């Protein structure tokens, strides 16, 4: 009969295998979706699952990082090599993303590690140095939050404008191809070629 301790060890062993075949991608654009990541990595790996990491310190639902699980550890290494050998851009945004090996503490849901006992306690004012350290950390965190919010707002405005420019460029290219397609279908290619002094292949 399998004991609960053995179940816990097996569950954690399976989790460790998952960690080894998962990569952590940072500096993602808010425009990036799971399908965009899958398409970007399709040349070297099969994406099994994408878990976006939510930043709970800001009032925006714009995760800038993700845990990407691949088929196996070999594919994870291939994806890391691909993304680190040259600037790898996902979603057409101007900044390259960063990729590293995933670590157990990055996962929101993970089984408890066998043999590890955790204890928690509240830090109180009478604890002296520890309380003062926590107080300073809280003040510093608030200051960083304000600075981070300013950067994020600026980033959102820049990427919104960039996405608009990219869409306008795509629309313009589509109109050009659509116009050329209409010229070919309507049989006006020869007259257009004659107008610009271009010889067509069937004229030789």
Protein Blocks (a to p, Z undefined) as FASTA:
>chain_A
ZZfklmmmmmmmmmmmmmmmpccdehiafkbcfklmmmmmmmmpccfbdcddddfkbccd
cdfbdcdddfblmlmmmmmmmmmmpccdehhiabdcddddddfklpmbdcddehiacddd
dddfklommmmmmmmmmmmmmmmmmmmmmmmmmmmmmmmmmmmmmmmmmmmmmmmmmmmm
mmmmnopmmmmmmmnopacfklZZ
